[in-house]
Amino acid sequence: MAKQMSWLEREIDLGRITRREFVSYCSFVAGLFALPASMGSRIAEAAENAERPIVMWMEFQDCAGNSESLLRGSRPTAAELILDHISLEYHETIMAAAGHQAEEHRQDVLKKHKGEFIAIVEGSIPAADGGVYCCVGGQSAMDLVEETCRAAAATIAVGTCATFGGLPAAAPNPTGALSVADAVPGLKNLINVPACPANVENLTALILYYLTFNRFPPLDRLQRPLFAYGKAIHDNCERRAHFDNGLYAEQWGDDAHRHGACLYKLGCKGPVTSQNCPVVRWNEGTNWPIGCGHPCIGCAEPDFWDKMTPFYAHLPTIPGAGVGTPLDTVGAVAVGATAAAFVAHGVIKAVRDRAVPDNDSTSN
């Protein structure tokens, strides 16, 4: 019987990709993890030959944006990832089974593979009124996430709703929406991959790392992979030099806006948001919000809807200037004062260390 072709062999056979291009992509993934480019070959080998991990993908209070992000992946595609790299046993949006057949299969996987599978959770979990605001197959999301994640070898909370509660948890939070960490306290091996939605490149890289090393990468204090959330967006932003020189877009569509000036005054939350958007970008690396002239809204941070709104008003970083107040002072003084506020968030050490004129009343 002829050996079944792998997805890579099929792609090469169809002329859609070369092995060199695939190894090059794996080298790019290695770069995300700050590994030597030579590790690309090992990641490629693991992607082709490693035993496929069993994955259970649960959806609760969400817009399915993370599933949509998954389906738009290209390196590999969703079909290649599902058919060749993982064994996706449950995903309400894309699985063929429905109703009692789907739930019977889920229970079967939980029993036969307890402690062996990866649970991926999308969406927040409502706890108010006994969890009646989100039920699947006759069970509340609270019961389902407890049952599934406690039985999993590891849990990946994907998207800001699952990681931090997201929009459903915004004040006044009528459904009592919770993150996975709050819904299942003390959960071991929890990895948070926030953003609204999460970038499929980060999810794919996370899975490739697991296939290669049989463990997950180092995490930050919020259980986020450091390779994707270890630096503020501000640190790698293509408009950063304009910020450092006090050159800001003042209005939508003005000359400064169109010529790449900093979007801070238009509400950019990049200085207090950690994610690798400037490096990985979106839509197969085509572009990203700030590259398109839109400020970052801070969607990868906890409580972003409550803390980052109004989205188009700047952060109140200059003492005496409230949210939405125009900044009259720019340049070195603005940099120093802005840095003082950012220090409270634990970011932008480099800006904090900049010299501030002696006559600046904001100096410490």
Secondary structure, DSSP 8 states (H G I E B T S, - for coil): ------HHHHHHHTTS--HHHHHHHHHHHHHHTT--TTHHHHHHHHHHHS---EEEEEE-BS-SHHHHHHHT-BTTBHHHIIIII-EEEEETTT-S--HHHHHHHHHHHHHHTTTTSEEEEESBEE-GGGGTTSEETTEEHHHHHHHHHHHSSEEEEESHHHHH-TGGGSTT-TT-EE-HHHHSTT-SSEEEE-SSS--HHHHHHHHHHHHHHSS---B-TTS-BHHHHSSBHHHH-TTHHHHHTT-B--STTSHHHHTT-B-GGGT--GGG-B--HHHH-BTTTTB-TGGGT-----TTSTTHHHHH-STTS----STT--TT------THHHHHHHHHHHHTTT--HHHHTS---TT-TT--
